[in-house]
Amino acid sequence: MARYTGPKTKISRIFGEPILGNGKWLGKNSNPPGQHGAARKRKTLGEYALQLREKQKAKYTYGVLERQFRKTFEEAQRLKGVTGENLIKLLEARLDNTIFRMGLTASRPEARQLVCHKHITVNGEVMNIPSYQCQPGDIIAYKPKSADNSGVTSKSRGKNPKFSWLDWNEAEKKGTFITFPERENVPENIKEQLIVELYSK
């Protein structure tokens, strides 16, 4: 299976930040994985290694495989504006990420599962493709049968008000993808310019 299913803390330790969870163990052991721990001498990363690491961080954060990620980057290049910012906008507009941002799940993997199990509708139609690109005005909701299932809705934690490009109505169990987010409103610590430089080689 190509998608990473191993320990989340291990990935967080590689990048030194909690990109796949709450990172509660980072304080206890924040050393990168590998033999000898903190005593191991580590080389200073070169330009290519830094660029590659930033791409890997983005891929792990959004749960995207290499081929999908490259296609998303190529789409970002075709759009008007700054390629790096366009890349982040397209990744944020993925259906699984949108559900996560709306607060319906505690993590992106949970949001992906919610979509794959056909609990989510887009504009009234059941959508089971996590990579579906949401467009401004799209109505995202639970499937009627799923909305009454406490096992599905119990993970909902409420939308963070700082995600102003999304709207969620808890009473009606549906929300709206209002617009693509601006880069400064996306909290992910990703240096997208390094990714652009990597793919420009």
Secondary structure, 3 states (H helix, E strand, C coil): CCCCCCCHHHHHHHHCCCCCCCCCCCCCCCCCCCCCHHHCCCCCCCHHHHHHHHHHHHHHHHCCCHHHHHHHHHHHHHCCCCHHHHHHHHHHCEHHHHHHHCCCCCCHHHHHHHHHCCCEEECCEECCCCCCECCCCEEEEECHHHHCCHHHHCCCCCCCCCCCCEEEECCCCEEEECCCCCHHHCCCCCCHHHHHHHHCC
